Amino acid sequence: MIIGNGLIAKSLQHIDSDEVLFFASGVSNSLETEDSEFQREFTLLQNALTSYPHLRFFYFSTLSILDQSKKESRYVHHKKAMEEYITNYSNNYLIIRIGNLIGKGGNPNTLFNFFKNKILQNDSFEIHTEARRLILGIEDLSSFIAEIKNYKQNKVLNFSYPYYYKPKEIVSALETEIGKKSSHKEINDGDFYTVEFCEEATDYFKEKEPNDYLKELVKKYL
């Protein structure tokens, strides 16, 4: 069973079953500030756990929880609260914290979509030279879940490609594939945080080099 109709929800359709509940309907904008949006997800989550207590419960959280620069973010506070509620309520759950998702369509405010649209529209933008970002192709998320969904239980897993990309690396890969130079300004600013990835995550990506993985995602999802 899948709750949601966005990028994550659609990617899970081929592994959907009657034994699991994929909760893929949440606040999609990490800059959201409206109480009503956070309350909507919380109410939906409560109803799902109450209505389907016999199903294995999957929840998609964010690696931003580990980012100290975002500890005052409403979005991060909300995700922490959702995780805590699930771990206290359910005895058959799996919480997966993910990085910056890359896929066809989806939220225009994601890192990949933001850079892509700026280049395509010839809009100027800034790149923070000290920033680093973790990225993840949407198909890798569903493939990873298919591998571990039957044996991981009551865990919180950190899952993304385990390499910290500079924003300029992502922009350069997009420029090459689009065939157009961007209009950007480099700012000596930014931050990043380190993540302890689960062994399954590092094993999943062990055959892929960082530059190859980035090129693969740009070609597939541009």
TAHU-V942922 format. One record per residue. RES is the residue in one small letter. OMEGA is omega in radians with two decimals (* if undefined). Layout:
RES | OMEGA
RES | OMEGA
//
This chain:
m | 3.14
i | 3.01
i | -3.11
g | 3.13
n | -3.13
g | -3.06
l | -3.13
i | -3.11
a | -3.12
k | -3.12
s | -3.08
l | -3.02
q | -3.08
h | 3.08
i | 3.13
d | 3.09
s | -3.12
d | -3.09
e | -3.06
v | 3.02
l | 3.07
f | 3.12
f | -3.06
a | 3.12
s | -3.09
g | 3.07
v | -3.02
s | -3.09
n | -3.11
s | 3.10
l | -3.11
e | 3.11
t | -3.08
e | 3.12
d | -3.07
s | 3.14
e | 3.12
f | 3.13
q | 3.12
r | -3.14
e | -3.11
f | 3.12
t | 3.12
l | 3.11
l | 3.12
q | -3.11
n | -3.13
a | -3.13
l | 3.13
t | -3.05
s | -3.06
y | -3.08
p | -3.09
h | -3.08
l | 2.99
r | -2.99
f | 3.10
f | 3.12
y | -3.11
f | -3.11
s | -3.04
t | 3.05
l | 3.11
s | 3.06
i | -3.11
l | -3.09
d | -3.10
q | 3.13
s | -3.13
k | -3.05
k | 3.09
e | -3.13
s | 3.08
r | -3.12
y | 3.13
v | 3.08
h | -3.13
h | -3.12
k | 3.08
k | 3.14
a | 3.12
m | 3.12
e | -3.11
e | -3.14
y | -3.12
i | -3.09
t | 3.12
n | -3.01
y | -3.00
s | 3.03
n | 3.12
n | -3.04
y | 2.95
l | 3.10
i | -3.12
i | 3.08
r | -3.04
i | 3.10
g | -3.13
n | -3.10
l | 3.06
i | 3.12
g | 3.09
k | 3.13
g | -3.12
g | -3.09
n | 3.14
p | -3.11
n | 3.11
t | -3.09
l | -3.10
f | -3.11
n | 3.12
f | 3.13
f | -3.12
k | -3.10
n | 3.10
k | -3.14
i | -3.11
l | -3.08
q | -3.14
n | 3.11
d | 3.10
s | 3.12
f | -3.12
e | 3.02
i | 3.09
h | -2.99
t | -3.10
e | -3.12
a | 3.01
r | -3.07
r | 3.07
l | -3.08
i | -3.09
l | 3.05
g | -3.05
i | -3.14
e | 3.08
d | 3.10
l | -3.10
s | 3.11
s | 3.12
f | 3.14
i | 3.11
a | -3.11
e | -2.97
i | -2.96
k | -3.06
n | -3.08
y | 3.07
k | -3.06
q | 3.09
n | -3.13
k | 2.95
v | -3.07
l | 3.03
n | -3.04
f | 3.03
s | 3.02
y | -2.96
p | 3.08
y | -3.08
y | -3.08
y | 2.94
k | 3.08
p | -3.12
k | 3.08
e | 3.14
i | 3.12
v | -3.13
s | 3.12
a | 3.10
l | 3.12
e | -3.12
t | -3.10
e | 3.13
i | -3.09
g | -3.08
k | 3.06
k | 3.11
s | 3.07
s | -3.09
h | 3.10
k | -3.13
e | -3.12
i | 3.13
n | -3.07
d | 3.08
g | -3.10
d | 3.00
f | -3.12
y | -3.13
t | -3.07
v | 3.01
e | -3.09
f | 3.08
c | -3.12
e | 3.14
e | 3.14
a | -3.13
t | 3.09
d | -3.10
y | -3.05
f | -2.96
k | -3.11
e | -3.03
k | 3.07
e | -3.08
p | -3.11
n | 3.12
d | -3.12
y | 3.12
l | 3.12
k | 3.13
e | -3.12
l | 3.14
v | 3.13
k | -3.05
k | -2.96
y | 3.12
l | *
//
